[in-house]
Amino acid sequence: MTSKSPDPHGRGGDLAESNPHGTDSVRSGAASSKLEKLREAISEIDQRHAEGESGFFADDASEAQTPGPSVASGPVQTSESDGIPSFANALSFDDDDDDDDGPVDFDAAYAKAKKTAMNMLAMRDHASGELRDKLLKRDFLPAAVDELIAKLQKSRLLDDEEFAHRYVRAHRERRKLSRSALKRELNKKGLPAEIVSDAVEDVDGEDDLARQVAEKKAASTRGLDHDVRERRILGMLARRGFASSVCLKVTREVLAED
């Protein structure tokens, strides 16, 4: 005895009886065939997608669309011609944004460097090279530092020649430095050789200055052995940069007179 599949809608028997020629059965078979093909196509799509064919969907979508100007120019297209940027284009947009931020970053770095430089100059004079090195050590943008130094020089807020002469006068008087010691200190400030030479050119009275240093040290070492006093006076004069001949001469004279 042959069993029939139940019709969920209760309409299968009525349709068969009302259509003696079997037209609906043919249609049903065609629909089933199309459904099966659709399922196979979906399975194939899923398989290809799982295998990494990232362009598969884009190709099928473009083929499935009805050709025509309205479809080709519609917003559903995924090509670059439709204004949807690819990953490479997205990177180029980021680069453009970075370029636009460049001047802003420079201005900010310049402003910070200027504020720091003015604070340093308010505390004491600086040579151009000395100030530049200090700013660079604080990781300010080199281009901003160079522009700032140039502007400070143009406005005479930085003047290496004047700085060198003031430095020589002050340290000659306060620290009793010799000509060679002053030259060494100015070189450490990064000043050009010609400016250094000009600043120390007129420095004289080396013997007199050395005697002042020796007399002060002799007074502070009274009561010690002669050899100890001599060694300490010679060491002091040497550290101030006086020539060895001047150191020996002045030390012996001061100790003989004391």
Helices and strands as residue ranges (DSSP letters): H 12-18, H 23-50, H 56-64, H 69-72, G 80-82, H 87-123, H 128-137, H 142-154, H 160-174, H 179-188, H 193-200, H 206-220, H 226-239, H 244-257
